[in-house]
Amino acid sequence: MFDEMAASEFPHFLAAFWEEKGWSTSVTENDDGTYLVGGDKDSGKRGLIGVRPDTDTEIGASEVEDFAAFCDKKGVDVRVMATRGRFTTGARSAADAGDVHLLDPNELASSVRDEGAEGLVEQFTGSDDGSLLDNVPSPPGGVPSGIPVVPIAVAVVVILAAVFAGGTVLSFVPFVGGGGGDAGPAFTAFSMAAGENTTATAEWDARVQDEIQTANNTYQPNEGETFVVVQLNVTAGDSQVVVRNQNFALSVNGTNYGHQRFENASQQFRQQLSAVTAAPGESGRMLVVFSVPEDFDGATLVERPDGPGLRFEHADLASDVE
């Protein structure tokens, strides 16, 4: 039974069950003990499971609504929430409205029997009485390739972690941390372009600035906004790489912001903002500046699908802009 399965094994069991249905999957653990399972298929479908593995969990309507809203924004085709605990009546109503498939132990047990997956349950419990699992609609495929450390659906999973697990958008990304705490808003980064073989490594840092001073200008953001200055030190892999400002967006509170352009910029500042072209094994430095609503809690630097495919590594880079 699922109550005999270790909490840490439960999400991996769900992932394995999806894989038997032809999905490629990845499992991401959040800081609070919840998990996200993402998967993809060659057809281009995308899917996510938000997993609360504890047996004493009770999931309510608001959590399901947040999950559904995120999936709507990110174009997730198959949405699933699974728990060894229970869903409230309100959660089930919200799931019907948001096209979210809910899996509690009873529903999982029925699905396991229907699919003849008792043997798979045994693999994760060590018992002879496998009797649960999901009717989980196979996770959708085509989730944008996540950053190299966590493959497949991570690009979506990362932001989803904030919705399902609570907290800010960046608090639960396991692969690229940055900023935050007493220093200000938290920052993370992930790539929607990186596949199994990345073309370059990008050390990065981000900070908030009320204004930017250059040799011949002082730039200020629009009223009610603030600048986020991202520094990147890009090192090419086995082939030449070109990285441009337009390859990036900054995700804040569910909205993606494009890079800023500056009129009458000094030559030095223009050079800092210009694209990096690096030969194999060589490095180049660049800045990307965003203007976003002030007083935000966190943000995610996103490499768009048209980018070269970067492996992000957070670093404390010396500031080049005042």
N, C-alpha and C positions, 0 to 999 in steps of 0.2 A: 504493500500500500504506500501511497505517497507520504503518509505521516511517518513512515519508517525510513524515508529517504532523507539524507542530509540536505539541509537547506542549500548548501553550496552546489549540490548535485542537481537540484531541481531545474535550474535554467539550462544546464548542459543537457539534461534529458529532453527538455523541450526542443533544443537545437537539434539533437540527434533525431528526434521524431520528425522534425521538418526535413532534415536531410534525407530521410527515407522516402519522403515525398518529392525528392528531386531538387531540393533547395540547397544552395550554398549558404552557410550561416557563420555568424560571429557572435560571441558573447562578451558583453562589457559589464563589469561590476562597478557599481557606484559606491561612494564613500559610506553611505548609510545602510549598506547591505542589500539594496535592491539591485536588479539586473535589467539589462536590455539585450534582447536577442534580435539581431537583424539578419536578413537573408536576401538573396537575389536569384533570379532565374534568367535564362537566356532570352526569354520573351520580353524582358524589360520591366516586369512587375517588381514592386517594392513592398516590403513588409516589415513590421516591427512587433515584437512582443515586449510589453512592460511587465516585469516579473517581480512580485513581492513573495518571496519564498517562505516567510514565517507562517506557522500554523495559527498564530493568534492575530493575524492581520484582518482588518475590516476595511474594505475599499468603498468609499462613498461616491456620490454623484459628481461632486466638484472635480475629483481626481480623474474620473472618466471623461468629463467634459473637456478638461485641459488636454488630456491625451488626444481626444478626437480633434480638437481645434489645431493642435500641432500637426497632426497627420494631414489635415486638410491643407494647411499652409505648405507642407513639404511634399504633397502629392503622393502620400503613402497609400498604396492600394489595399493592402490587407492589414487591418489593425487588430491586435489581440492584447488582452490583459489577462494574466494568469496568476493565481495565488493558491497556496495550500490553506489559506484562511477562507474568508467569505466576502461576498459582495452584498451591499445593502439593496433594498428594493429600489431606492432612488438611483443607485448605480446601474441597475439593469434597465431602468427607463432611459437613462442618459446614454447607455450603450446602444439601445435600439435607435435612438435619434441620431447618434454619431457613427453608426455602422461599425461598432466595435464588438468584436467577438470576445465574450467573457468565459474564462475557464476556471472553475473551482474543482475541488477533488472529485465530486460526483460526476461532473461533465467530462473530466479527464478520464475517469474510470470507464465511462461509457464509450468514449472515443477509442481508448486502448483496445477494448473488446471488439469494437466494430472493425478496427484496423488490424486486429490480430497481432498487436504489438506487446503482448505480455512479456515476451522474451527480452525486449528492450528495457522494460521496467526492471526486470531482474538484474540487468547489467548495472543499473544505477542504485539498486537497493541491496543486492546480494541476497534477496529473499526468493523463495520459490513461488510466491504468490503475487506475481505482477498483475495489478488490476487497475491501472488508471492511466489515463493520458488523453491527449487532446485531440480535439476535433479541429485543431488549429488549422485554419486555412493556410496552406503553405505560404511562407513568407514570400513576399514579392521579390523579384529579382531586381534588376536594374537599379538598385540603390546606388547612388553615386559611390564610386570606389572610395573607401575611407583612406585615412592616412596609412602609410605602410605598416605602422606598428599594429594597428587593429584593422583587419581587412574588411572588405565588402560594405556592409550598410553603416559603417561607423559615421560617415559624414552626416547622416540623418540621426543616427543614434546619439551622437554627441549632444546635439541641441535638445533632442528629445529627453535626455537625462534630466535636464533642468525642469522639464514639464512634469515628468513622471515621479522623479525623486524629490522634487521641491528645490528651493534655493535658486541661485542665479544660473544663468545659462552656462557659465563656465565652471561651476563648482565641481562637476562630476566627471570632467574629461580626464581619463587616466593617462593619456599619452603625451599631452603637451600642456603643462601648466605654465603660469606666468602671472606676474603682478598680483595685485589684490592685497587683502589684509589691511594693515595699517598704512600701506603705501597708496591705497586708493582702490578703485574698481578692479575686479579680477579680470584677467585676459587669458584666453586660450586660442589655439589655432588648429585648423585641420584643412585637409586638401580634398576637394571634390574631383581633382584631376589625377592624383597619384594612383598608380596601379601597383602591381607587385614589384615592378622595377622602376624606382624613381629616377628622374634625370639629374636631380641636384639636391643638395642639403641646404636648408635656409635657417641659419641662426636668426632669431628675431627677438625684438623687445618692443614694448609699447608703453606709452605714458600719456597722461592728459595734460594739455596746456591751454591756458586761457587766451594766449596770443602767440604769434610767431614773429620773431624779429630777424630781419635779414640786413644785408649791407645797405640797402636803399629803401626798405619798407618795413612797416609793422602791420601784420595781418591779424584781423580779429574775426572770430566766427560770427554767424548770424545771431541775433538776439535769442536767448534761450538755448543756445547750443555751445558746445565746447569742442576744441580740437583733440583728436587722438592721433599722435605721431607714432608711426610704426617704423622701426629701423630693421633692415634686413641685410644680412651678410650671406650672400649666395655662393656656394661652391659647387661647380659643375662636376658631374660624374664622368662617365666614359665618353660623352659627346658634348658638343657645344650647347649651351643653353642661353635662351633669351628670356628675361623676366621683365614684365612691364607693369606699371601702376594699374592698368585696366584689368590685370589678371586677378585683382583682389577686391573683396567687399568686406565690410565690417558689419556683422550681425548684432544688433542691439534691440532687445525687447521684441524679437520677431520680425524686425525690419532690416533689410540689407541696404547699407549706404555705400555709394561709390566714392572713389577717391576725389580729392579736391584739386582744382586747377587754380593757379595763381597768376594774376595779371601783373605785368611790369616786374617780374621776378628778376633778381640779380642773376648773373651768369653762374655764380657759385651755387645758388639755391636751385637753379634749373638743372645743374649737373647732378645735384643730390637727388632730385626727383626723377631723373631720366632713367631709361631702361638699363638693365645690367646685361651685358653680353660677355659670357665667360667661356673660355676654351676649356677642354677637359682638364680637370684638376686645378683650375684657376678659380679665383674668387672675385666678387665685385660687391660693392656696397650701394644701397639705395634707400630712399625714404618713400613712404606712402602716408599721406595725410588724409584724415577723414574729419568731417564736421558732423557731430551727433548731438542729440538732446543731452543737456547737462544733467548732473545728478543721477546718472545711470549706475546700476550695480555691477554690471559686467558686460563683456563683449567678446565675440569670437571673430578672429581674423580668418576669413575663408578664401582659399584659392579656388577661383571659379573653374568650371569644367574645361574652359579653353586655355587654362594655364599649362605650363610645361610639366607639372607633376613634381611637387616638392615634398621633401621629408622635413617637417618642422622640428626644430630643437630650440627651446627657449634658452636665452642667454642674457646676461647683464652686459649690454653693449653701451659703450661710452656715448654720451649724447652729442650729436652733431648740430642740433638746432636749439636756439635759445627761445 
